[in-house]
């Protein structure tokens, strides 16, 4: 009878053990994809494709923001909920809070938008403007803003061009668009970057606290 020799430093049990974490991770991700929409505040799970996990240990999943404190924010020209063209330079001369969020009508994004709405007068008192950006089109923004009586502009970044230029990091292995807020000074220089996917209302607290401190 022929024998098979394994030319490796690992025994068969250790090889099986190496494969187990990857299998467990895939099973966990499978469970995540079947969880309710409310578990992930900005993710429309019904439209998310299957998630592939990099198997090579050297692959990094974190993304570092291109816009950081002390850098000049890249300009952009996008359409708001009324279809009007808005350029970032429009806000020069006063602070502006630019918040990127995953999508209209998701639980976390609705909480965040309504929290900005409820504190909007405090932002105005601090001399700042608020602008929300997502990949939704202008029609979606208009319905969202009208439904919740949002007093600030929602800009349509279809294709996520601006999101990529600003380097907004994604979550959940790239399946969930990041929730990141920037505070720019009157010259368009970034003074604060705040990222918190699962506590959307904290963005309002942190940005107001910063604006009151300067």
C-alpha positions as CSV (number, residue, x, y, z in Angstrom):
1,X,0.0,0.0,0.0
2,X,1.4,3.4,-1.0
3,X,1.9,6.0,1.8
4,X,1.5,9.7,1.6
5,X,3.9,12.0,3.3
6,X,3.1,15.6,4.1
7,X,6.2,17.8,3.4
8,X,5.3,20.5,6.0
9,X,6.1,21.4,9.6
10,X,2.5,21.2,10.6
11,X,0.7,18.1,11.7
12,X,-2.7,17.3,10.2
13,X,-4.6,18.5,13.4
14,X,-2.7,21.8,13.3
15,X,-3.6,22.3,9.7
16,X,-7.2,21.8,10.5
17,X,-6.9,24.3,13.3
18,X,-5.5,26.9,11.0
19,X,-8.5,26.7,8.8
20,X,-11.1,27.0,11.6
21,X,-10.9,30.7,12.3
22,X,-11.5,31.6,8.7
23,X,-14.5,29.2,8.6
24,X,-15.8,30.7,11.8
25,X,-15.4,34.2,10.5
26,X,-17.3,33.4,7.3
27,X,-20.1,31.8,9.4
28,X,-20.3,34.9,11.6
29,X,-20.5,37.2,8.6
30,X,-23.2,35.0,7.2
31,X,-25.2,35.6,10.4
32,X,-24.5,39.3,10.2
33,X,-25.9,39.5,6.7
34,X,-29.1,37.9,7.9
35,X,-29.6,40.2,10.9
36,X,-32.2,42.9,11.0
37,X,-31.7,46.2,9.3
38,X,-32.0,48.0,12.7
39,X,-28.8,46.3,13.9
40,X,-26.6,48.4,11.5
41,X,-27.8,52.0,11.5
42,X,-26.8,53.0,8.0
43,X,-26.9,49.7,6.1
44,X,-29.8,48.7,3.7
45,X,-29.1,45.0,4.1
46,X,-31.5,44.0,1.3
47,X,-29.3,45.6,-1.3
48,X,-25.9,44.5,0.1
49,X,-24.0,41.9,-2.0
50,X,-22.2,38.9,-0.4
51,X,-19.1,39.9,1.6
52,X,-15.7,38.5,0.7
53,X,-13.0,38.6,3.4
54,X,-9.4,39.0,2.5
55,X,-7.6,35.8,3.4
56,X,-4.0,37.1,3.2
57,X,-2.9,38.3,6.7
58,X,-1.0,41.3,5.3
59,X,-4.2,42.9,3.8
60,X,-5.4,45.9,5.9
61,X,-9.1,46.7,6.0
62,X,-8.7,50.2,7.5
63,X,-8.7,53.3,5.3
64,X,-7.0,56.5,6.4
65,X,-8.7,59.7,5.7
66,X,-7.2,62.0,3.1
67,X,-8.8,65.1,4.8
68,X,-7.3,65.4,8.3
69,X,-7.0,68.2,10.8
70,X,-5.0,71.1,9.4
71,X,-5.5,70.2,5.8
72,X,-7.5,72.2,3.2
73,X,-10.6,70.3,2.2
74,X,-11.0,69.5,-1.5
75,X,-13.7,71.6,-3.2
76,X,-16.8,69.9,-4.6
77,X,-19.8,70.9,-6.7
78,X,-22.9,68.8,-6.0
79,X,-26.7,69.1,-6.3
80,X,-28.9,69.6,-3.3
81,X,-32.4,68.3,-2.6
82,X,-33.9,70.9,-4.8
83,X,-31.6,70.1,-7.7
84,X,-29.6,73.3,-7.2
85,X,-25.8,73.2,-7.7
86,X,-23.9,73.9,-4.5
87,X,-20.1,74.5,-4.4
88,X,-18.1,74.2,-1.1
89,X,-16.7,77.7,-1.7
90,X,-20.2,79.0,-1.1
91,X,-19.5,78.5,2.6
92,X,-16.2,80.3,2.7
93,X,-16.1,83.0,5.4
94,X,-17.8,80.9,8.1
95,X,-17.4,77.5,9.7
96,X,-19.2,74.6,8.0
97,X,-20.0,71.1,9.3
98,X,-19.9,68.6,6.5
99,X,-21.2,65.2,7.5
100,X,-21.1,62.1,5.3
101,X,-23.7,59.5,6.1
102,X,-24.6,56.1,4.6
103,X,-28.2,56.6,3.2
104,X,-31.5,58.3,3.5
105,X,-34.2,56.7,5.6
106,X,-32.0,54.2,7.5
107,X,-32.5,54.3,11.3
108,X,-29.2,55.7,12.3
109,X,-29.1,58.3,9.5
110,X,-32.6,59.5,10.4
111,X,-31.6,59.9,14.0
112,X,-28.5,61.8,13.0
113,X,-30.4,64.1,10.6
114,X,-33.1,64.8,13.2
115,X,-30.5,65.5,15.8
116,X,-28.8,68.1,13.5
117,X,-32.3,69.5,12.9
118,X,-33.1,69.8,16.6
119,X,-29.7,71.6,17.2
120,X,-29.7,73.6,14.0
121,X,-30.2,76.9,15.8
122,X,-27.3,76.2,18.1
123,X,-25.1,75.7,15.0
124,X,-26.4,79.0,13.5
125,X,-25.7,80.7,16.8
126,X,-22.1,79.4,16.6
127,X,-22.0,80.9,13.1
128,X,-21.7,77.6,11.3
129,X,-23.6,75.9,8.5
130,X,-24.5,72.2,8.3
131,X,-24.3,70.1,5.1
132,X,-25.1,66.4,4.8
133,X,-23.7,64.2,2.0
134,X,-24.7,60.7,0.8
135,X,-24.9,58.8,-2.5
136,X,-28.7,59.2,-2.7
137,X,-30.1,61.2,-5.6
138,X,-31.7,64.6,-5.2
139,X,-35.2,63.2,-5.3
140,X,-34.5,60.9,-2.4
141,X,-32.9,63.8,-0.5
142,X,-36.0,66.0,-1.2
143,X,-38.3,63.3,0.2
144,X,-36.1,62.7,3.2
145,X,-35.7,66.4,4.0
146,X,-39.4,67.1,3.6
147,X,-40.5,64.2,5.7
148,X,-38.3,65.2,8.7
149,X,-38.4,69.0,8.0
150,X,-34.6,69.3,7.7
151,X,-33.5,72.9,7.5
152,X,-30.1,72.3,5.9
153,X,-28.8,71.1,2.6
154,X,-28.5,67.5,1.6
155,X,-26.1,67.0,-1.3
156,X,-26.1,64.1,-3.7
157,X,-22.7,62.4,-4.2
158,X,-23.8,59.8,-6.7
159,X,-20.9,57.4,-7.4
160,X,-19.3,58.5,-4.1
161,X,-16.7,60.6,-5.9
162,X,-16.5,63.2,-3.1
163,X,-16.5,60.6,-0.4
164,X,-13.5,58.9,-2.1
165,X,-11.7,62.2,-2.6
166,X,-12.1,63.1,1.1
167,X,-11.1,59.6,2.1
168,X,-14.1,58.8,4.2
169,X,-13.4,55.2,5.6
170,X,-16.0,52.4,5.2
171,X,-17.0,49.9,7.8
172,X,-17.9,46.2,7.8
173,X,-15.2,45.3,5.2
174,X,-16.3,48.0,2.8
175,X,-20.0,47.0,2.8
176,X,-21.2,49.9,5.0
177,X,-20.4,53.5,3.9
178,X,-18.7,55.4,6.6
179,X,-20.3,58.0,8.9
180,X,-17.8,60.8,9.3
181,X,-18.1,64.5,10.1
182,X,-15.8,67.3,9.4
183,X,-15.7,70.8,10.8
184,X,-14.1,73.3,8.4
185,X,-13.1,76.8,9.5
186,X,-13.9,80.0,7.6
187,X,-11.0,79.4,5.2
188,X,-12.0,75.8,4.4
189,X,-9.3,74.2,6.5
190,X,-10.3,71.1,8.4
191,X,-10.3,71.6,12.2
192,X,-12.1,68.5,13.4
193,X,-12.7,64.9,12.1
194,X,-15.2,62.8,14.0
195,X,-16.1,59.2,13.1
196,X,-18.7,57.1,14.8
197,X,-20.8,54.7,12.8
198,X,-23.1,53.3,15.5
199,X,-23.7,56.4,17.7
200,X,-24.9,58.9,15.1
201,X,-26.2,61.4,17.6
202,X,-22.7,61.8,19.1
203,X,-21.7,63.7,15.9
204,X,-23.9,66.6,17.0
205,X,-22.6,66.6,20.5
206,X,-18.9,66.5,19.5
207,X,-19.2,69.1,16.7
208,X,-21.1,71.6,18.9
209,X,-18.7,71.1,21.7
210,X,-15.8,71.9,19.4
211,X,-17.5,74.9,17.8
212,X,-18.2,76.4,21.3
213,X,-14.5,75.9,22.3
214,X,-13.0,77.9,19.4
